[in-house]
Amino acid sequence: MSILVNKQSLVLVQGFTGHEGTFHAEQMIQYGTRVVGGVTPGKGGQKHLCLPIFNTVDDAVQSTGADVSVIFVPPQAAADAIMEAAEAGIRVIVCITEGIPVKDMMYVKEYLKCRPKSRLIGSNCPGIITPPSTKIGIMPGSIHRPGTIGVVSRSGTLSYEAVDQITKAGLGQSTSIGVGGDPIPGTTIREAVELFMDDPETEAIVMIGEIGGNMENEAALWIREHGTKPVVSFIAGATAPKGRRMGHAGAIIGGKSDTAQAKKEILRECGVHVADSPADIGMVLVNALKK
Amino acid sequence: MANANLYIAMNLHEFQSKGLLKKHGVAVPEGMMARTVDEAIKAAELIRESADVEKWVVKAQIHAGGRGKGGGVKVCHTLEEVKKHAGNILGMTLVTPQTGPQGKLVRKILVEQNIYYPGESEPAEYYLSILLNRMKGQNMIMYSPRGGMDIEQVAEETPDQIFTELVDPKVGLQPFQCRKIAFNLNLKGEAYKNMLKFISAVYNTYVDCDASLIEINPVIKTSDYKILAADTKMSIDNNALYRHPDIEAMRDLGEEDPIEVEAGKFDLNYVKLYGNVGCMVNGAGLAMATMDIIKLSGGDPANFLDVGGSANAKRVEEGFRIILKDPNVKAILLNVFGGIVRCDRVAQGVVDAYRNIGEIHVPIIVRLQGTNAEEGKKIIDESGLKVKSAITLEDAAKLVTNVLN
């Protein structure tokens, strides 16, 4: 089983004919993802990778019944692409694009509040994968294996590290989701954890966080109240320098709770199994499952 | 760091921030930037004409706070004093609590009218800042009647004296919110009216400029009830600079670490730290995790360096060159998780980079994991170079411990 995406998902690629869009669409198709077409304004009616191109997301949804979209458009156009997908009724919008201005994402968030059927994942994220055949994003498919561990992470390559350790420990993933590292994420860690807790075939959750922001703490407090499955976590950045900030306002907002040490303490207090070393994620998971 | 967790922003000088605020209708003291003593005197004369004042302040312009504590801010009563203080401050290495012990060279000063002049009422100082509340995904105004002092200290001593106001992005800052702020700051009459205008103009500046922070501390109420931005810190969302070429042009590379600027030319995200083990990693999260494992292995990270997802040979080579500029580096750990990019290709890139650079005098540990990891390790092991290889993170950590002992 899985969360959000599975073999039935019909996937659209926004920014289909660009360099990134083309490369990753090919990779996704190879993995078995049901990519049904793409959107590149002005190229509607043509074909790319033997699939139809549409001018608008709306046209594409009408013709293909796509319910998932993955976005590879440049940062200047990405907020617009997300809103277009939501307006067309796309259920899961995965935005890979890095570098979208915060102000744009603030407006996107408001826009999505009025369209509750659409969920955004990202931006600035590796995407979401339900092995063995549904990959929507840029992660390497080969390290994943179907299984019962739900993975949620803010970081790309660090989530691959966690996934790889899980696979090498003889386990597999129900779904692995990268929520991205931007200040205003479409889906938070807590929301992903909730989805995994509700998924009958997810047995345990691996949550990879890092310094900054408050998402891990929010998830931890939710887990303390509602958690029913073991959660294992690693928080990156214990040795990262404090931001060389000029003002002091940020320090007050973040408080002292956005350091790696503080996050780990809160997680432990909430019953989460914390790995201190990134090399031990798999081992801590195996031990947590024995308990 | 690139990952967006520390959301990257371009810092501005005080004079640049005040220029942007003024353009948006925020009242600021009359002032001009100067690079030389002559320019400073000319500026002081012009300010005397337009603002009709006989007192000035000369302020060092560096990207760090606490300038007054280091002697970088001086009040001048005569043009002679302007000349003297400008001469002293320009070219000085200013050490403040935020610069680190090495300090920062002062290349520019701001000459301003002194706004603490006598009048019918006592001047008062407030605190005001605008920034993103990440949990809410909304901009937030934070303010306090206790201005002119370190706001972190206010938060500790009198947390009830710090107020916040969230702004709904759909409609922006509303007049009732400005009124609430002005009332909470205990203002009335002329000063109250001026504060309403002030807050709304500061907020407009924040939104129009894609700022990630505006902090005004203090906001001053003058003896004749004007509301002015006395000191200002402002930074701009890097990702939005493409729509503000005028602000992008304000970037002062002289304020940035030269190695970091160099790294930026190759799209490498480098932050200098003070440890003995250099590292180069693909992806910011994994880079931070790698720094953590260096520490757990008995070393100290010398830097943060994200070579980007593809970790191609050219970037790896430039990454090595940049890390090797740091004399503290006793070992280098390269940690690449090969996904789409195959480990055998990264390994070949490492070998080529090593040969291109020539003799490297510190041990290098290469950890390649992911697609074709075994092939990658084989290429490293058979290269004949003084490079140790590992596949698991655990083995890489042990190798770091070994080379340090």
Interface residues (C-beta under 8 A of the other chain):
Chain A: Q27 P75 Q76 E98 G99 I100 P101 V102 K103 D104 M105 M106 Y107 K109 E110 N124 I138 M139 P140 S142 I143 S153 R154 S155 G156 T157 L158 S159 Y160 E161 D164 G180 G181 D182 P183 I184 I208 E210 I211 G212 G213 N214 E218 F234 A236 G237 A238 T239 A240 P241 G243 M246 G247 H248 A249 G250 A251 I252 I253 A260 D276 S277 P278 A279 D280
Chain B: M1 N3 A4 N5 L6 Y7 N11 H63 A64 G65 Q98 S129 L131 L132 N133 R134 M135 G137 Q138 N139 M140 M142 D150 I151 E152 A155 I162 P169 K170 V207 D210 S212 L213 E215 K233 S235 D237 N239 A240 Y242 R243 V271 L273 V281 N282 G283 A284 G285 L286 M288 A289 T290 M291 D292 I293 I294 K295 L296 D300 P301 F304 G309 F337 G338 G339 I340 Q369 G370 T371 T392 L393 E394 A397
